[in-house]
Amino acid sequence: MMDLLLLVLLLVAPAHTWLSLEDWGSGRVDGSVGEFGQCVCNVFLPDTSFPADRVEQMQTSSNQLSVEIKLHISKVSSLKVQLVILLGQLSNLTARVENLESGPDKYIKLEFELLRIELREFEALVMQLKTSLNSSSPAFESLFIEIRNMSLIVDQLESYDRSNLEVIRIEFAKLQRKLEKCQDDKEDYSNAQIGSCKHGGILRIGKPVVSQLNADLNGGFKYGGWGKDSKPLPGSENMHWYYGYTDTLVTKITRYSDYYKLIMRQAFKTHELYVRYQYDWQGTGNNYIVRENTLYYQFRSTFSMAKFNMTSLTVQNKVIPKASTRFSYHYSANQNLDFAADESGLWVMYATEESNGNLVLGRINEETFEVEQVWQTSEYKQSITNAFMICGVLYATRSVDTQTEEIFYTYDTNKNEESHVSIRFEKFQDFYVYLDYNPADQKLYMYNNGYYVYYNVKFKAA
């Protein structure tokens, strides 16, 4: 009975009628005797109602905060990666500016604007990193100072060019053309049209024309090649291509709709030769060419010649009987198969054990993709720096010194005759791995220590 009474009192009595304000925060129990002699218990309870709504709100806020923290951590990680890339690019940019500073012979007009664009991109990225990380680290200030200093150097170099170098170079180019014309008149050179073989072979090689550093803007990409399609498809007459890397592995090929797009690094299409879990069409070596929108190159996984059709996106490879992997060119490893194209067709150069490492020349049937005829030369392949074909004649080169290369040997497949010659030409830099003639414009294309270089070729009168 007592317990029931106590429960009723607790339920029906409003709290404010029996609990004073000062007792609101703590609980206690008082006992007394009522007027009829019954026991009366007064229970004073604090306000212990659980704030479930506030706990729910707190949990929601906690979850939101957790998501935000994860986003910030992800963003910081991403910015860290960008910063590493930035530092690498900045180092490469510093090298290019130093290259421009080193002398007027290193000057490339388009480089100034490209450098300025990249500097603005770097500055914007550093500002983004600084804002995102909410940091005033000395490292950021150091980066800003370095970028500003480099901008000043570029401006100074360009101002020097406006006042001196550009005028000098224009006049020098005019003078060079006049001298070449006088030399042509004196030497009775051939003016054979493009595609024609009505000439007596190479008379001389012009001065190196340096376009610029490769499209990756990476001085470490010393291995690679560039050029034009030697037999372009209709509508692709101006198509250029490029690939560069730190070693002889060939993982992709990039096409550009014309020379200007190549210089501005605005790719038309990049074709990957390797996609994980799908296909591995990678190559090796640096003596590949593009002909009829098809890349001819040395296959890696099985030593063979391969062709990658960039229209149908298909690959075909064929083993060359007796071709050896032991004999590369003098400058670089893995140049076991050297592809070339000229006015008469498609060629491949290699060496065999039977030839004791001497260069072997094979003509490729473009329909069957088979080597249909071979010629044996007397030159040891590893003593040759590179080779190319013009009108069925093989031309082999060797290094004279750090600035000079020499065509020293020829083999004429039309007459089955070989000869030793001396046609010297200038190198932009010592190390190069790619040299090929293009019959579509009668130019020699060289990939010289990461730079695009080409040469105009003059022929003897027939």
C-alpha positions as CSV (number, residue, x, y, z in Angstrom):
1,M,0.0,0.0,0.0
2,M,2.8,2.4,0.9
3,D,4.6,1.7,-2.3
4,L,1.5,2.3,-4.4
5,L,0.8,5.6,-2.6
6,L,4.4,6.7,-3.2
7,L,4.1,5.9,-6.9
8,V,0.8,7.8,-7.3
9,L,2.3,10.8,-5.6
10,L,5.3,10.8,-7.9
11,L,3.1,10.5,-11.0
12,V,0.4,13.1,-10.2
13,A,2.2,15.7,-8.3
14,P,3.7,18.4,-10.6
15,A,7.4,18.8,-9.9
16,H,7.2,22.6,-9.5
17,T,4.7,22.2,-6.6
18,W,7.1,20.2,-4.4
19,L,10.7,21.0,-5.5
20,S,12.2,24.4,-4.9
21,L,14.5,26.1,-7.5
22,E,17.7,25.5,-5.5
23,D,16.8,21.8,-5.2
24,W,16.2,21.4,-8.9
25,G,19.7,20.3,-9.7
26,S,20.1,17.6,-7.1
27,G,17.9,14.8,-5.8
28,R,17.1,13.7,-2.2
29,V,14.4,11.9,-0.1
30,D,12.7,13.3,3.1
31,G,10.4,11.3,5.4
32,S,7.7,12.5,7.8
33,V,4.5,11.5,9.7
34,G,1.2,12.7,8.2
35,E,-1.8,14.2,10.2
36,F,-3.4,10.8,10.2
37,G,-0.3,9.0,11.5
38,Q,0.7,7.7,8.1
39,C,4.3,7.8,6.7
40,V,4.9,10.4,4.1
41,C,8.0,10.3,1.8
42,N,8.9,13.3,-0.3
43,V,11.2,12.4,-3.2
44,F,13.0,15.3,-4.8
45,L,14.4,14.4,-8.2
46,P,16.6,16.5,-10.5
47,D,15.6,17.1,-14.1
48,T,17.1,14.0,-15.5
49,S,15.2,13.8,-18.8
50,F,17.7,12.6,-21.5
51,P,18.4,15.2,-24.3
52,A,18.1,12.7,-27.1
53,D,17.5,15.4,-29.7
54,R,20.7,17.1,-28.8
55,V,22.7,13.8,-28.9
56,E,21.3,13.1,-32.4
57,Q,22.3,16.6,-33.5
58,M,25.7,16.0,-32.1
59,Q,26.1,12.7,-34.0
60,T,25.0,14.3,-37.2
61,S,27.6,17.1,-36.7
62,S,30.2,14.5,-35.9
63,N,29.5,12.6,-39.1
64,Q,29.6,15.7,-41.2
65,L,32.9,16.7,-39.5
66,S,34.4,13.3,-40.2
67,V,33.4,13.5,-43.9
68,E,35.0,17.0,-44.2
69,I,38.2,15.8,-42.5
70,K,38.4,12.9,-45.0
71,L,37.9,15.3,-47.9
72,H,40.6,17.6,-46.6
73,I,43.0,14.7,-46.1
74,S,42.3,13.5,-49.6
75,K,42.8,17.1,-50.9
76,V,46.1,17.4,-49.0
77,S,47.3,14.1,-50.5
78,S,46.3,15.2,-54.0
79,L,48.0,18.6,-53.5
80,K,51.1,16.8,-52.2
81,V,51.3,14.8,-55.4
82,Q,50.8,18.0,-57.4
83,L,53.6,19.7,-55.5
84,V,56.0,16.8,-56.2
85,I,55.1,17.1,-59.9
86,L,55.4,20.9,-59.7
87,L,58.9,20.6,-58.2
88,G,60.0,18.3,-61.0
89,Q,58.6,20.5,-63.7
90,L,60.1,23.6,-62.0
91,S,63.5,21.9,-62.0
92,N,63.1,21.1,-65.7
93,L,62.0,24.7,-66.4
94,T,65.1,26.0,-64.5
95,A,67.3,23.9,-66.7
96,R,65.6,25.3,-69.8
97,V,66.0,28.9,-68.7
98,E,69.7,28.2,-67.9
99,N,70.0,26.7,-71.4
100,L,68.6,30.0,-72.9
101,E,70.9,32.0,-70.7
102,S,74.0,30.1,-71.8
103,G,74.2,31.7,-75.2
104,P,72.4,33.0,-78.3
105,D,73.0,29.6,-80.0
106,K,70.5,28.1,-77.6
107,Y,67.8,30.6,-78.4
108,I,64.4,29.4,-79.7
109,K,61.9,32.2,-80.2
110,L,58.7,30.2,-79.3
111,E,60.3,29.0,-76.0
112,F,59.9,32.5,-74.4
113,E,56.1,32.4,-74.6
114,L,55.9,28.8,-73.6
115,L,58.1,29.5,-70.6
116,R,56.0,32.4,-69.6
117,I,52.7,30.4,-69.8
118,E,54.2,27.6,-67.7
119,L,55.5,30.1,-65.1
120,R,52.0,31.5,-64.8
121,E,50.6,28.0,-64.4
122,F,53.2,27.2,-61.7
123,E,52.5,30.4,-59.8
124,A,48.7,29.6,-59.8
125,L,49.4,26.1,-58.5
126,V,51.6,27.3,-55.7
127,M,49.0,29.8,-54.7
128,Q,46.3,27.1,-54.7
129,L,48.5,24.9,-52.6
130,K,49.2,27.7,-50.2
131,T,45.5,28.6,-49.8
132,S,44.4,25.0,-49.5
133,L,46.9,24.2,-46.8
134,N,46.4,27.5,-45.1
135,S,50.2,27.7,-44.8
136,S,52.7,30.5,-44.8
137,S,55.6,28.1,-45.0
138,P,59.0,29.5,-46.1
139,A,59.0,26.8,-48.8
140,F,56.1,28.5,-50.6
141,E,57.8,31.9,-50.3
142,S,60.9,30.4,-51.8
143,L,58.9,29.0,-54.7
144,F,57.3,32.3,-55.4
145,I,60.7,34.0,-55.3
146,E,62.2,31.5,-57.7
147,I,59.3,31.8,-60.1
148,R,59.5,35.6,-60.0
149,N,63.3,35.5,-60.7
150,M,62.8,33.2,-63.6
151,S,60.1,35.4,-65.0
152,L,62.5,38.4,-64.9
153,I,65.2,36.3,-66.6
154,V,62.8,35.3,-69.4
155,D,61.7,39.0,-69.8
156,Q,65.4,40.1,-70.0
157,L,66.3,37.5,-72.5
158,E,63.4,38.4,-74.7
159,S,64.2,42.1,-74.5
160,Y,67.7,41.3,-75.5
161,D,66.3,39.4,-78.5
162,R,64.0,42.3,-79.5
163,S,67.0,44.7,-79.6
164,N,69.7,42.4,-81.0
165,L,69.2,38.7,-81.5
166,E,66.1,38.7,-83.7
167,V,67.5,41.1,-86.2
168,I,70.9,39.3,-86.2
169,R,69.2,36.0,-86.8
170,I,67.0,37.3,-89.6
171,E,70.1,38.8,-91.3
172,F,72.1,35.6,-90.6
173,A,69.4,33.5,-92.2
174,K,69.3,35.7,-95.3
175,L,73.1,35.5,-95.5
176,Q,73.0,31.7,-95.1
177,R,70.5,31.3,-97.9
178,K,72.7,33.5,-100.2
179,L,75.8,31.4,-99.3
180,E,73.9,28.2,-99.9
181,K,72.6,29.5,-103.3
182,C,76.2,30.4,-104.3
183,Q,77.3,27.0,-103.1
184,D,74.5,25.3,-105.1
185,D,75.4,27.3,-108.2
186,K,79.1,26.3,-107.8
187,E,78.5,22.6,-107.0
188,D,75.8,22.0,-109.7
189,Y,73.3,20.5,-107.3
190,S,70.1,18.7,-108.4
191,N,66.7,20.2,-108.1
192,A,64.9,16.9,-108.2
193,Q,61.3,17.1,-107.2
194,I,60.0,15.4,-104.1
195,G,59.5,11.7,-104.8
196,S,62.0,11.7,-107.7
197,C,65.3,9.8,-107.8
198,K,66.7,11.7,-110.7
199,H,69.8,12.8,-108.9
200,G,73.3,11.5,-108.0
201,G,72.8,10.9,-104.3
202,I,73.6,13.2,-101.3
203,L,75.7,16.2,-102.1
204,R,75.6,17.7,-98.6
205,I,73.4,18.0,-95.4
206,G,72.3,21.5,-94.3
207,K,72.7,23.1,-90.9
208,P,70.6,21.6,-88.0
209,V,67.3,23.3,-87.6
210,V,66.3,23.0,-83.9
211,S,62.6,23.1,-83.3
212,Q,62.4,22.8,-79.6
213,L,62.5,20.5,-76.6
214,N,60.2,17.5,-76.8
215,A,56.4,17.8,-76.2
216,D,56.8,16.4,-72.6
217,L,59.2,19.3,-71.9
218,N,61.5,16.7,-70.2
219,G,65.2,16.9,-70.8
220,G,65.5,13.4,-69.4
221,F,63.6,11.9,-72.3
222,K,66.8,11.3,-74.3
223,Y,65.4,8.3,-76.2
224,G,62.7,8.7,-78.8
225,G,61.9,9.9,-82.2
226,W,59.8,12.3,-84.2
227,G,58.9,13.2,-87.8
228,K,56.2,13.1,-90.5
229,D,54.3,10.2,-92.1
230,S,56.5,9.1,-95.0
231,K,53.5,8.1,-97.1
232,P,50.6,10.1,-95.6
233,L,47.0,9.1,-96.2
234,P,44.8,11.7,-98.0
235,G,43.9,14.5,-95.7
236,S,46.8,13.8,-93.4
237,E,49.7,15.2,-95.4
238,N,50.8,17.5,-92.5
239,M,50.5,14.9,-89.8
240,H,53.5,14.7,-87.4
241,W,54.3,12.2,-84.7
242,Y,56.4,12.0,-81.5
243,Y,57.5,9.6,-78.7
244,G,60.0,10.2,-76.0
245,Y,61.1,8.4,-72.8
246,T,63.9,7.9,-70.4
247,D,65.0,4.6,-71.9
248,T,64.5,2.5,-75.1
249,L,61.0,1.2,-74.1
250,V,58.2,2.2,-76.5
251,T,54.9,2.5,-74.8
252,K,52.8,4.8,-77.0
253,I,52.8,7.0,-80.0
254,T,51.3,10.6,-80.3
255,R,50.1,12.2,-83.4
256,Y,49.8,15.9,-84.2
257,S,47.7,17.3,-87.0
258,D,50.5,19.6,-88.2
259,Y,53.9,21.0,-87.3
260,Y,52.5,24.0,-85.4
261,K,50.3,21.7,-83.2
262,L,53.5,19.6,-82.5
263,I,55.4,22.7,-81.4
264,M,52.5,23.9,-79.2
265,R,52.1,20.4,-77.7
266,Q,48.4,20.1,-78.9
267,A,48.1,16.4,-79.6
268,F,45.6,15.1,-82.1
269,K,45.6,11.5,-80.7
270,T,47.8,9.4,-78.4
271,H,47.8,5.6,-79.0
272,E,48.8,3.4,-76.0
273,L,50.7,0.3,-76.8
274,Y,50.0,-1.2,-73.4
275,V,46.8,-1.5,-71.4
276,R,46.9,-3.6,-68.3
277,Y,44.9,-6.9,-68.5
278,Q,44.0,-6.1,-72.1
279,Y,47.0,-6.0,-74.3
280,D,50.8,-5.5,-74.4
281,W,52.0,-4.3,-77.8
282,Q,55.1,-2.4,-76.4
283,G,58.3,-2.1,-78.4
284,T,61.9,-1.3,-77.8
285,G,64.7,0.6,-79.6
286,N,64.4,4.0,-81.2
287,N,64.4,3.3,-85.0
288,Y,60.7,3.3,-85.8
289,I,58.9,5.1,-88.5
290,V,55.3,6.0,-89.4
291,R,54.1,5.1,-92.9
292,E,50.4,5.2,-94.1
293,N,49.3,5.9,-90.6
294,T,51.1,2.7,-89.4
295,L,53.9,2.6,-86.9
296,Y,56.7,0.2,-87.8
297,Y,58.8,-0.8,-84.8
298,Q,60.7,-3.5,-83.0
299,F,58.4,-5.7,-80.9
300,R,59.4,-6.3,-77.3
301,S,57.8,-9.5,-76.0
302,T,58.9,-11.6,-78.9
303,F,61.9,-10.2,-80.8
304,S,60.3,-9.4,-84.2
305,M,59.3,-6.6,-86.4
306,A,55.8,-5.2,-85.8
307,K,53.4,-2.8,-87.3
308,F,50.6,-1.0,-85.4
309,N,47.8,0.3,-87.7
310,M,46.6,3.5,-86.1
311,T,43.4,3.5,-88.2
312,S,42.2,0.0,-87.4
313,L,44.0,-0.2,-84.0
314,T,45.5,-3.6,-84.8
315,V,49.0,-5.0,-84.4
316,Q,50.8,-7.6,-86.5
317,N,54.3,-8.9,-85.9
318,K,56.7,-11.2,-87.9
319,V,60.0,-12.8,-86.9
320,I,62.9,-11.9,-89.2
321,P,64.8,-15.1,-89.9
322,K,68.3,-15.1,-88.4
323,A,68.1,-11.5,-87.0
324,S,70.1,-11.2,-83.9
325,T,69.6,-9.1,-80.7
326,R,73.4,-8.9,-80.0
327,F,74.3,-6.1,-82.4
328,S,72.9,-2.7,-81.8
329,Y,74.1,0.7,-83.0
330,H,77.0,2.5,-81.4
331,Y,75.0,5.1,-79.5
332,S,72.2,3.0,-77.9
333,A,71.2,-0.5,-76.8
334,N,68.2,-2.4,-78.3
335,Q,68.5,-0.8,-81.7
336,N,68.5,-4.2,-83.3
337,L,65.9,-3.5,-86.0
338,D,66.1,-0.2,-87.8
339,F,63.2,0.7,-90.0
340,A,63.4,3.1,-92.9
341,A,61.3,4.4,-95.8
342,D,62.3,6.0,-99.0
343,E,61.0,6.7,-102.5
344,S,61.2,3.0,-103.4
345,G,59.5,1.5,-100.3
346,L,60.0,0.1,-96.8
347,W,63.2,-1.3,-95.4
348,V,64.7,-2.9,-92.3
349,M,68.3,-3.0,-91.2
350,Y,69.7,-5.6,-88.7
351,A,72.6,-8.0,-88.1
352,T,72.9,-11.8,-87.9
353,E,75.3,-14.3,-86.3
354,E,76.1,-15.5,-89.8
355,S,77.1,-12.0,-90.9
356,N,79.4,-11.8,-87.8
357,G,77.5,-8.7,-86.8
358,N,77.8,-6.9,-90.1
359,L,74.8,-4.8,-91.2
360,V,72.2,-6.6,-93.3
361,L,69.6,-4.7,-95.3
362,G,66.2,-6.1,-96.1
363,R,63.4,-4.9,-98.3
364,I,59.9,-5.4,-96.7
365,N,56.9,-6.3,-98.8
366,E,54.3,-4.0,-97.5
367,E,51.4,-6.2,-98.5
368,T,52.6,-9.5,-96.9
369,F,54.8,-7.8,-94.3
370,E,57.7,-10.2,-95.1
371,V,61.4,-9.5,-95.8
372,E,61.4,-10.4,-99.5
373,Q,65.1,-9.5,-100.4
374,V,68.3,-9.0,-98.4
375,W,71.7,-7.4,-99.1
376,Q,74.8,-8.1,-97.1
377,T,77.2,-5.2,-96.3
378,S,80.8,-5.2,-95.1
379,E,80.3,-2.7,-92.2
380,Y,80.1,-3.9,-88.6
381,K,76.8,-2.7,-87.2
382,Q,78.1,-1.7,-83.8
383,S,80.6,0.7,-85.4
384,I,77.7,2.6,-87.0
385,T,75.8,5.3,-85.1
386,N,72.7,5.2,-87.4
387,A,71.6,4.6,-91.0
388,F,68.8,5.6,-93.4
389,M,67.7,5.0,-97.0
390,I,67.3,7.3,-100.0
391,C,66.2,6.0,-103.4
392,G,67.4,2.4,-102.6
393,V,70.8,3.6,-101.3
394,L,71.8,2.9,-97.7
395,Y,73.7,5.7,-95.9
396,A,75.5,4.8,-92.7
397,T,76.8,7.4,-90.2
398,R,79.5,7.6,-87.5
399,S,80.6,10.2,-84.9
400,V,83.6,12.4,-85.7
401,D,83.5,14.4,-82.5
402,T,80.9,15.9,-80.1
403,Q,79.7,18.4,-82.8
404,T,80.2,16.5,-86.0
405,E,78.6,13.5,-87.6
406,E,79.8,11.9,-90.9
407,I,78.1,9.8,-93.5
408,F,81.0,7.4,-94.2
409,Y,79.5,4.4,-96.0
410,T,76.9,3.8,-98.7
411,Y,75.4,0.7,-100.2
412,D,73.5,1.0,-103.5
413,T,70.9,-1.8,-103.8
414,N,70.2,-0.8,-107.4
415,K,73.8,-1.6,-108.5
416,N,74.8,-3.9,-105.6
417,E,77.7,-1.6,-105.0
418,E,79.2,-0.3,-101.7
419,S,81.5,2.7,-101.3
420,H,83.2,4.8,-98.6
421,V,82.5,8.5,-98.6
422,S,82.8,11.5,-96.3
423,I,79.8,13.8,-96.0
424,R,80.0,15.6,-92.7
425,F,77.2,17.5,-90.9
426,E,76.8,19.4,-87.7
427,K,75.1,18.0,-84.6
428,F,73.1,20.2,-82.2
429,Q,74.3,18.1,-79.3
430,D,76.5,15.0,-79.1
431,F,74.1,12.3,-78.1
432,Y,71.3,11.2,-80.5
433,V,69.4,7.9,-81.1
434,Y,67.1,8.6,-84.0
435,L,67.9,9.6,-87.6
436,D,65.6,8.9,-90.5
437,Y,65.1,10.3,-94.0
438,N,61.5,11.2,-95.1
439,P,60.8,11.0,-98.8
440,A,57.7,13.1,-98.4
441,D,59.7,16.3,-97.8
442,Q,63.3,15.3,-98.4
443,K,64.4,16.0,-94.9
444,L,66.4,14.2,-92.3
445,Y,64.8,14.0,-88.9
446,M,66.9,13.6,-85.8
447,Y,65.9,13.2,-82.1
448,N,68.9,14.8,-80.5
449,N,69.2,14.5,-76.7
450,G,65.5,15.2,-76.3
451,Y,65.2,17.9,-79.0
452,Y,63.5,18.0,-82.3
453,V,66.1,18.6,-85.0
454,Y,65.8,18.3,-88.8
455,Y,68.1,18.8,-91.8
456,N,67.5,19.8,-95.4
457,V,69.2,17.5,-97.9
458,K,70.9,18.6,-101.1
459,F,71.5,16.1,-103.9
460,K,74.1,15.9,-106.7
461,A,73.0,16.5,-110.3
462,A,72.4,13.2,-112.1
